[in-house]
Amino acid sequence: MKIAAERRKKAEGEKILRGIGVSSGIAIGPAFVIEQGGIPVPEYTLSAGQVEKEVKRFQGAVQKTQKQLGLLKAKAEALPAGADEDVGLLLEAYKGMVSSSRLLRGVEETISEAKLNAEAAVQRQIGVIAAGFASMEDEYLAARADDVREVGARLIRNLLQQKYNPFESAPPSSIFLAEEITPADTALMDPSRVAGFAAVLGGAEGHAAIMARAIGIPALLGVTELIGGVSTGETVIIDGFAGKIILRPTPETLQAYKAQLVKQARETKKLKGLRTMPAVTLDGTLVTVEANLELPRDIDSVLEAGATGVGLLRTEFNFMNRPDLPSEDEQFEVLRDLVKKMEGRPLTVRTLDVGGEKIASALGETLGESINPALGLRAIRLGLRETKLLDAQLGAILRAAAYGPVRILIPMVSSVEQMKQVRERLVAIEKRLQRRGIKVPSALPPLGAMIEIPAAALAADAFSRVCTFFAIGSNDLTQYTLAIDRGDDRVANLYNPYHPAVLRLIELTIAAAWRANIPVSLCGEMAGDPRATALLLGLGLREFSIAPSRLPKIKNEIRSIDLPQAIAFAQEVLKLTDEVAIRALLERGPESMQEAAAARKK
């Protein structure tokens, strides 16, 4: 943005910006700013029957753009005095342009009368308006032409729904900077080219943050002053530990952070030595440590980390950044290749979970608009409504299970009836494949429920009678228990997986699984937090599924824990009702109990 850029030029030199460190680590590299413009705009003619649908698509992009600008304006209010007013006024002007009757009417008329697609109609109308501003003699008004073009570029980007890769032209070891990094954006990032990323919007438990941790790259979100703060090519440092990004660092700062990188590499090498070592507690209890897998390309990092299997394969990658839906055959081929690479290690495949922040463009019409996407049509609710979608996935998973051990995990279940319906469909699909002579396993794969809605946790005993395993999704369980949008940085400080209510729901679920003698794992971000390891073991958890980058650290933690001590520690944690006290006890760890007991004896 012009005002912010001009201010930055007047204050060249090192500058430190604060944000939410969503993925730890240090990254040093050239900035690669993802601009709003520079997007190739398609142009094509519509048939008469497509016009109404295209106008609605444009109106949807307008609503999305207005929402984005509103979020940015809210962030701008946190800027220092003076800067907040400049940026806020500019964003308010942008919102006014998007709401302009001249712009909206002009685009809709172009779509209807010229039968032109929305992207091309926006570009044409923006060109007319910008030319009008540029021809004015008043310099201030003439400069507004650039602002109009920026609004048009934002509209076009939202119409395209990221069906392009803005990262392809980035040099190796770049640090990506943007207003927002979506899960689809993260899926497009080439790990060989990305050193880290930072964005204005987003929270610590959003899916983009989760994917950053899975890839193992440092990342910051909620960096308010990133707007116009740096240019492509300038050196930046991301400190994911301290939650800060340093623009144009001095030689002294660079040297200090390069020394930290060397230390970080030594620690990583030390932890890698645990790769072939079992995850066994001091008293000899064996614990299963598996990995979460976001994208098939990351399977090598899972195996290199020494995971005993994949505890959660998120299948949304099949649906992202594409205009069409994947076929059963296409999904089967991807899964079969993964099963073969696992070489006998189990692969747990979660069926599609889109909705909320995880939007797949190919499903736009199917999902429709929800007042609250997190509570709307998503996950298994979508699958049981659009059964062709679910059946294609179940068929692909069933066929892949003929090549090695596979488990099927159903997300967002809230009733036993949902699990019964899925099993019925699975049995019917097995018979269909057998009739067609297609290879399937000798027995149906284990079918499990994702326990991530409080209703499912409270009814875990009932679910245990229709499931062969549980997987606790602590991210969504926390979100729904506390009524906190985990992707909203404005309420990020309220998101707390160690809230007493969340811990009790986890305890209930684990206890129900033990009573039913079925396996239970935890695959949320909590599983990758070393502070939680003793607590989870003490609650009875014996299966962890975590980001590959965190696996060595958690395995090291498990090997340092005495299980009887962890059980006593968990009971002490559950006695506490204050969130601050719980966090303090988790920070001190189970060793603090021994120290307190010794002090009492003295």
N, C-alpha and C positions, 0 to 999 in steps of 0.2 A: 504494500500500500504506500502511496506516495508520501504522505505526511510522516509516517513512521520511518521510511527509508531516508528521507531528508534529515530527520533528527539523528539517525544513526551515523550519517556521514559527518555530522558536526561533532560526534563523540567517538571517533575511531579509537581503537585500542582494546585491551582485554575487557570483557564484560561477562559477568556470571549471572545466569538466569536460573531460577528455581522451578522445579516441577515435581511430579510424583515418580520416584524411581520404580518402574514396574518390572524391570529385569536387571539384575545386578551385573556388575562388571565395568571395565574401563574400555573406552573406544576412542581412538584418535584418527582423524582422517579429514578429507575435504568434504565440505557441505555440498549436498545436492538438494536444492530447493525444488519441491514439486509445485510448479506454478499452475494457476488456474487456466491460463491460455495455452496456446500451442497444440490444441487438440484437432486432429483431422476430422472434418465434418462431412458425414455422408449426405448425399442428395439423391432422392429418388421420387418417382411419381406414385401417388396412391390411387387405388381404385375407389369408386364412389362409396362402396361398402366399408372402406377402412377409415374414412374421414372422421366419423364420430369417435371411434376408438383412439385415433391419433390426437384429437383435441383433449380427450380425457388423460392421455399419457402426458401431454404438455402441462395440463393443470396439476397433475401429480408432481411433476418436476418443479413447478412454481411453489407448491406447498413445501416441498423438501428444501428448496433454496431459502425460503422465508424462515424455516426452522433453523437451518444452519447459521444464517445471519443473526438470528436471535440469540443462539448459543454463543457466537463470537462476541456479540455486544455485551452479554453477561460477563464473559471472560474479561473484556476490555475494562470493565468497571473496577477490576482489581489492579489495573496499572497505576503507576505513580501519578500524583496530581498533575494536571496539565496534559499528560499523555493520554489519560483516560478520556478526557473531553474531546481531544483531536480525533482519536481512533473511533470513539463512540459516535461522534457526529457523522463521520464518514460511513460507518456501518449503517447508521440510521438512514442516511441518504441512499445507500444501496438497497435497503429494505423498501424505501419509497419507490425506487425504480422498478423493483420486482412487482410491486403492487400497482404500478402505473396503468391506468385504464388504456392509455394510448398504446403501451407495449403489449399488454395482454390482448386487447382487441385486434391490434395489428397482426400479431402472430396467429391468432385463431382465424382471422379472415384469410390470411395467406394459406393456411392449411386447408380451409374449406373451399376457397375460390380457385387457388392455383393447384390444389390437390398435391401439396408439397409436404414432405415429412417434417416433423416438428423441429429437428435440429437445424435443417436448412432454412426453415421459416424464421426461427429465432435469429440466425445469422443475418438473414436478409433484413429483418425489421431493425435489429440492433445497428446494422450498417446505415440505415436511413436516419435513425435518431442521432447516432454519433456524428454523421456528416452535418446534420443541422447544428449541433453544438460547435463543431470544429470551424464552421464558417462565420461564427460570431466574432465581432471585433473585440469584445471584452475578454481579456486573457483568462480570467477565472472561469468564466462560462465555457470558453473554448477548451480549457483543460478538462472539463467534465466529460468530454468525448472518450477519454481513456477509462474513466470510471464506468461509463455505459458499456464499453467493450468488456470490462472485467465482469460485470453483472451477466452479460450475455454468455461469456465463457463458462461461468459457474452454472448457468441454466443448461448449457449444452453438455457439460460434464455430467450433470445429474440425469439428463435424458439418456446419455450413453451408458450409464450405470457401470462405469469403469471397464467397459469392454475394450480396453487398450492397456498396454503395459508402460506406465510412465517411468519404470526403473531400468528399461533395457539399455538406455544410452548412458547410464551412470558408469563412471570409471570404477575399477576395483577398489575395495575398502572405503566406499563412500558412506557418509552418514546422512540419511534421508531426513529432511525437515519438511513438515507440512502442517496445514490446519488440522487435518484429521487423517489418521491411518486406520483403514477399516480391516476387518479380517480378510476380505478379498484382496486388499492391497498386500497384506502380509504373505498371502499365498503366492503372489506374483514375485516376491523378492527372491533373488538368487543369492543363497548364502555365501557364494564366492565373491560377490560384489558388495554385500552390505556389511558394514562394521557395526552399525547401530542406527537407531532412529529416534526422533523426537517430534511431538505434535502438540498443538494448542489444546485440542479436545481429547477427552478420554479419561478412564479411571483405571485403577490398579487391577481390578478383577474383570475388566472387559475382555472379550475374546482375542482382540489384537494383542493385548498384554500377555495373555496366556500363550499365544503362539510365539511371541518374542522369547518368553522363557523356555518354551519347547525347543526353539532353534538355538537358544543359548547366546543371544546377542543383547548387549546393553540397550536399554530403551527408557525414555522419559515421556510422560504424557502430562497434560495440564500445564504446559509451559506458556503462560499468558503472553509474555513479551516477545515470544518468538515471531509474532506478526511483524514482518518487515525488518527483523533484527539482524539478518545475515544474508549474504549473497552466495550463490553457487561458486564453489572453488575455494572459499575461505576456510582456513583450518579451524576445526572445532574439536572439543573434547566432551565426551559424555561420561559422566560419573554416575553410574546406576546405583552405586552404594549410597552416595550422599544425596542423590536426587537433584543433580545440577548439570547444566551444560555450560561450557566455557567457550565464548566466541573470541576469535583472534587472540589466543593465549600468548603470553610473553615467553621468551626463550626459557626463563627460569621455571615457569609453570609447566611448559612442555617437558623439560628435563625431569621434573618431579613425577609427572604422570607416566613417563616412559619407564622410570624406575619401578613404579607400581605395577606396570604391565609385566615386567620381568619377574617380580615377586608373584604375581597372579599365575604366570606360566609355571613357576616352580611348584606352587601348591596344586595346580591342576595335574601336573605330572606325578606328584606324590599320590594323589587320590586315584589316578589311573592304575596304580599298582594293585588296587583292590579288585580290579576287573574280574579276575578268576576266583576271588575269595568268596566263600559263602556268606550270606547275611545271617549271622548267627549271634545271639545275645551271649553275654558272659556266662550265663548258666546253661548254655547249650540249646536254647530254643531256636529252631530254624524259622526264618521269616522269608516270605516270597516278595521279591522286589522286581516289579515289572515296569514297563515304560508306557507313557501315553504317546501316541503317534498321530501327528497332525496331517502329514503329507507323506505319500509313499517314498518320495526322494530322500526322506530322513531315516529310512530303515537301517542304513549302515551305521548311523550314529547310535541307534538303539542297540545294535549288536556290539558295537565297539565299547559301549558303556557297561556291558556285562549284564544286561537285563535278562531275566529268566523267561521273559515272554512279553507280549504286548497286552497290557491290562485294559487299554482303551484305544481303539482306532476310530477316530472321528471321520465319518464318511462324507462330510459336507464338501470336501475338496472336489468330489466328482461333479458337483453342481455349480461351483463358483466360476465366474469369469467366462461364461458361455451362454449363448442365446437359446440353446435347446437342452432337453433332458437326456441324460445318459441311458442307453439301453441296458437290458439285463446282461447281454453278452459283453458289453463294454465294461460294466462293473465287475462281472465275473473274471475277466482277464486280469484286471488290476489286482483283485483279491487273490486269485490263484498264484500270481507271481509273488505276492507278499508271503503267502503260506509256504511256498517253496523256499523262499529266502530264510524263513524262520527255522527251517531244518528240524522240525519236530517240537519246537517251542510253541506254546499256545498263543493264538491270536484271538482277542476279544473284539468283535466288530459291533459298534453301536450303530443302530439304524439312524436314518436322517433326522437331524435336529436343527431345523431352520426356523426362523421367527425371531423376534426381538432384534438384536443387533446382527444376527447371522442371516442376512438376506441373500438368497441366490436369485440372480436376475431371471433365470429361466423359469422360476416359480412365481414371478411377480403377479400374474393374473390369478393363479391358484390361491395364493395367500391373501390377496386383496388388501384392503386397508383395515387395520385394527386400531381401536382407540388406545389400547394398551397392548402392544405386540407380545410382551413377556407373559401376559395372561390370556392371550388369544389362541389363534389356530397355529400350533407349532408342534414339532416332534411327533409323538405317536398319535396325537389328536388329528394331525394332518394326515398321517399314514392310514388311519382307519377310516378317514373320510375319502381320501383319494387312494383307493385300494390298489390301483394299478401301479402307483408309485411305490407303495410298500411291498407289493408282490414281486416287483422287479428286483428290489433289494434282497428280499428273503430268498428268491430264486438264485440270485448271484452268490449269496453267502452259502447257501446249501450246496451248490455245485463246487464252490471253492473248498468246502469242508471235506470233500472226497480226497483232497491232496495233503491233509494234515489236520492237527487239532484246532478247532475253531469253536468259539462261543458266541452266542448272539445276545446283545444287550439292548434292551428297549428303554428309550429315554422318556422322562416326564410322565411316568405312569402315576395315576391317582386312584385307580380302582382295580380290584381283582378281575373284574369282567374284561378289562382291556387286555390283560395278560392271557386270559382264556381265548379271546378273539384272535390274538396273534398266534397262539399255538394251533388253533383250528386252521388258520390260513397256512401255517407252516406245514401241517400234515397234508392239506390239500395240494400244496405246491409240490411236496415230495412225491405224491401219487402221480401228478401231471408229468413230472420229469421222468419218473420211472416208466410211464406209458410211452414216452418219446424215446426211451432207450438212452437217456442221458445219465452219466455217471453221478451217483450221490453216495454219501457215506452209509455204512451199514446201519447206523442208528442216528436219530436226529441229534444235532448239536445241542449242548446245554443252553437253556433259555433263561436269561436273567433279567431282573428289573433294576433300573437306575433309581435309587432312592434319593430323590432331590426335591420332593414336595413334602412339606410337613405331614400331610394326610397319609402319605405312603409310609413314612417313618412311624407314625402313630399306629398304623395298621400292619406293621411289619410281620407280626405273627400270622396274620391272614395271608399276606403275600408269600410267606415262606412255604405255604402249602401248594402254591401253583408255580413256584420258581425253583430253579436248580442252583441259583447263586444270586447274590446281591452285589451291587457296586454303589457305594455311597458317593454322590456328587456333591461335595461340600460347598462348591461355589454357588450353585443355584439353591441348595438347601439353606444357605445363609441368606441369600437374596430374598427368598420367599418367606423365611421365618421373620426377618427383620423389616420386610417391606422396603428394601433398599435396592435401587437400580445400580447394579455393580459396575455399569459402564459410565455412570454419571459422576464426573469429577467434583461436582458441586456438593455431593453427599458422600463422597468417598471416605471421609473421616468417620462416618457412621457404620460403614461396612466392617463387621467384626466376626470372623468365624469362631472366635473364642468366647462369644456371648454365652452365658449359662444356658439359655434356651436351645441354642444350636448344639452344644455339647451333650445335652440330655437327649436330644433326638438321635444323635450319633450313638450314644450309649444304648438307647432302646433298640436301634436297628441291629447293632452287633450282638446284643443279648438274644434277640429273636433268631438270628442266624445260628448262634451256638445251640439254642434249644432245638432247632430243626436239623442241626448237623449239616448245614449247607455253607459253602465258602462265602466270605464277605470281604470285599476290598474297599479301599477308599482311593478315588482317582481325582479328587479335586486338588487345588493348589495347597491346601492344608497338608497333604501328604508329603509335599516337597519342602516343608518348613522344618528345619532341624529342631526348633523349639517344641514342636508338636509330637516328635517321634516317641518319646517316653510316655507321654499322655496316651497316644493312640494304642501303643503296645499294652499299656496298663488297662485300657478299656476292653482289650481282647482282640484287637485287630492283628491279623497275621499276614495280610496281603496289602502291599502298597503299590500304587501305579502312579508314576511321576514323570516329569519331563526328563528326557535323557541327560540333559546337562546337570541336573540335580541328583542323579542317581548315585554317583560315587560318594557324595557328601552324606546322603541319607544312609547308605550302606555303612559308612564309617561310624555314623552315629549309633546305628543298631548294634554294631559290634562292641560298643563301649557301654551298653546298658545291661544292668542286672534286672531280669524280669520281675522277681518278687518286689524289688524296690520300685519298679515302674508301676506295679499294681497299687502299691501303697500311695505313690505319688498321684496317680489318677483319682484315687478316692479323696485325697486332700483337695485336689482341684475342684471336684464335683461338689464339695461342701461349700465352696465359695459362691457368693451371689453377686459380687461386685466385679465388673469387667476389668477395672484397673488392677484389682488385687489378683485376678486370674493371670493377667499379662505379666505382672511382676513375678509371680510364682513360676510361670513358664520360663521367664528370662533367667531365673536363678537355677532352675532345673532340679531333678530329684536329689542331687548331691546336697542341696541346701537343707533337706530334711535330716540328713545324717549330722550335718554341722549343728543344726538346731538341737537335735537330741543330745549331742555331745556337750553342748553348752549348758543344757538343763542339768546334766549329770554333775557338772562342775559346780 
